[in-house]
Amino acid sequence: MSSRRSRQSGISDDQIANLVTKLQHLIPELRRRRSGKVSASTVLQETCNYIRNLHREVDDLSDRLSELLASTDDNSAEAAIIRSLLN
Amino acid sequence: MASADKPLNTDVPEKDVFALHFLQSLSNLRRQHTFNSPDKTNHRVNKIKKAAYVSMARAAGGTNRLWSRALLRRAAKENNRVVGLSRRNKRVTWLRRRSNNRRDPLEEKDAERLRNLVPGGGAMETSKLMEETAHYIKCLSMQLGKAVFESLKCVLGVRSCRLFTLSNKLKKFTISPTANPSRNSCLVLSNGMKWGLCVAVL
């Protein structure tokens, strides 16, 4: 673990820029703006927004799933599918 | 070995792995007999959400990644299980504070926001944070986009005709034509494993 300290001081700005580019490629918003003018700050902000959106999607779909799992309507096709998936 | 030589690895497993873990945890949830009662909605939603995140963390590499480790730790804490590795966190945070001064202050503000979003981010140094974020985003979009959620989204009300395969190991499959066009048909096919599945939505 003590070797970590010397390694940390060796992290260059190039490496940071490299990581920022990598992140940029992952975010759909920024993939279209590949003009190379995107600042690190923008990338980080868009990353935050993107992650928040993803979290929100997870929440929405969890809600829908929970409704579906609780449905007592045995005739609905969806409930049947879910049940067959989970058994 | 200089850190610049270490190649960044942000590979994620196949979407099938995510689907498998998630389906398993969902079916475990269903077996709890208090689960299906219609009056405990919030409780159920939270459990499903937690199952989704935990199964994603497990599928993405268990304890090999800082974010998945932090997620699993958080989940275990909620279940009041014994939690380890807390001492390591403090030391890493101290190291991070020391290197803070050399970073562009503008970047740090955004990085701070990111740290609040990515699980376990508070204990990471900036470059590690970005690597973890990349992996986290990939896993999240894998979990949401292609895996079970997508097929369930389809089941939950899309009228287009689409064919999904979660397993590319399917040897053969059949779709039985149904007289009723609005009926969804779902076939579970496997080559010995329960999770290979093909959903056709009509």
Boltz contact constraints between the chains, C-beta under 6 A:
constraints:
  - contact:
      token1: [A, 7]
      token2: [B, 3]
      max_distance: 6.0
  - contact:
      token1: [A, 8]
      token2: [B, 99]
      max_distance: 6.0
  - contact:
      token1: [A, 10]
      token2: [B, 2]
      max_distance: 6.0
  - contact:
      token1: [A, 10]
      token2: [B, 3]
      max_distance: 6.0
  - contact:
      token1: [A, 11]
      token2: [B, 3]
      max_distance: 6.0
  - contact:
      token1: [A, 11]
      token2: [B, 127]
      max_distance: 6.0
  - contact:
      token1: [A, 19]
      token2: [B, 127]
      max_distance: 6.0
  - contact:
      token1: [A, 19]
      token2: [B, 130]
      max_distance: 6.0
  - contact:
      token1: [A, 22]
      token2: [B, 134]
      max_distance: 6.0
  - contact:
      token1: [A, 23]
      token2: [B, 130]
      max_distance: 6.0
  - contact:
      token1: [A, 23]
      token2: [B, 134]
      max_distance: 6.0
  - contact:
      token1: [A, 26]
      token2: [B, 134]
      max_distance: 6.0
  - contact:
      token1: [A, 26]
      token2: [B, 137]
      max_distance: 6.0
  - contact:
      token1: [A, 40]
      token2: [B, 107]
      max_distance: 6.0
  - contact:
      token1: [A, 41]
      token2: [B, 106]
      max_distance: 6.0
  - contact:
      token1: [A, 41]
      token2: [B, 110]
      max_distance: 6.0
  - contact:
      token1: [A, 44]
      token2: [B, 110]
      max_distance: 6.0
  - contact:
      token1: [A, 44]
      token2: [B, 114]
      max_distance: 6.0
  - contact:
      token1: [A, 45]
      token2: [B, 110]
      max_distance: 6.0
  - contact:
      token1: [A, 48]
      token2: [B, 113]
      max_distance: 6.0
  - contact:
      token1: [A, 48]
      token2: [B, 114]
      max_distance: 6.0
  - contact:
      token1: [A, 48]
      token2: [B, 117]
      max_distance: 6.0
  - contact:
      token1: [A, 51]
      token2: [B, 117]
      max_distance: 6.0
  - contact:
      token1: [A, 54]
      token2: [B, 140]
      max_distance: 6.0
  - contact:
      token1: [A, 57]
      token2: [B, 144]
      max_distance: 6.0
  - contact:
      token1: [A, 58]
      token2: [B, 52]
      max_distance: 6.0
  - contact:
      token1: [A, 61]
      token2: [B, 149]
      max_distance: 6.0
  - contact:
      token1: [A, 62]
      token2: [B, 45]
      max_distance: 6.0
  - contact:
      token1: [A, 62]
      token2: [B, 48]
      max_distance: 6.0
  - contact:
      token1: [A, 62]
      token2: [B, 49]
      max_distance: 6.0
  - contact:
      token1: [A, 63]
      token2: [B, 45]
      max_distance: 6.0
  - contact:
      token1: [A, 64]
      token2: [B, 156]
      max_distance: 6.0
  - contact:
      token1: [A, 65]
      token2: [B, 48]
      max_distance: 6.0
  - contact:
      token1: [A, 66]
      token2: [B, 44]
      max_distance: 6.0
  - contact:
      token1: [A, 66]
      token2: [B, 45]
      max_distance: 6.0
  - contact:
      token1: [A, 66]
      token2: [B, 48]
      max_distance: 6.0
  - contact:
      token1: [A, 70]
      token2: [B, 36]
      max_distance: 6.0
  - contact:
      token1: [A, 70]
      token2: [B, 38]
      max_distance: 6.0
  - contact:
      token1: [A, 77]
      token2: [B, 183]
      max_distance: 6.0
  - contact:
      token1: [A, 77]
      token2: [B, 184]
      max_distance: 6.0
  - contact:
      token1: [A, 78]
      token2: [B, 155]
      max_distance: 6.0
  - contact:
      token1: [A, 81]
      token2: [B, 155]
      max_distance: 6.0
  - contact:
      token1: [A, 81]
      token2: [B, 184]
      max_distance: 6.0
  - contact:
      token1: [A, 81]
      token2: [B, 186]
      max_distance: 6.0
  - contact:
      token1: [A, 84]
      token2: [B, 188]
      max_distance: 6.0
  - contact:
      token1: [A, 86]
      token2: [B, 26]
      max_distance: 6.0
  - contact:
      token1: [A, 86]
      token2: [B, 27]
      max_distance: 6.0
  - contact:
      token1: [A, 86]
      token2: [B, 30]
      max_distance: 6.0
